């Protein structure tokens, strides 16, 4: 499975807002969330590809993520366009992707 940069991923999870519906665990294509004691938890944050499925399905708003941003999106956009990947998260103003 592809690994992403954990320190760059925009995923935020507030376990105190979790109602235990389990939808985040069901819709996540990379197993970012686990489910234990009737609550979700971040099982593998670095696997998040920022697709946004978890946040769209979280009724109480315990999950936030900026879908379609970050290094994964930058790499894919660069591949599709045939250009260098850019995502705006590099240090020092360099526009190349992490």
Secondary structure, DSSP 8 states (H G I E B T S, - for coil): -----TTT---EE-GGG-----HHHHH-TT--EEEETTEEEES-GGG-----HHHHH-TT--EE--TT-HHHHHHHHHHHHTS----S--GGG--S--
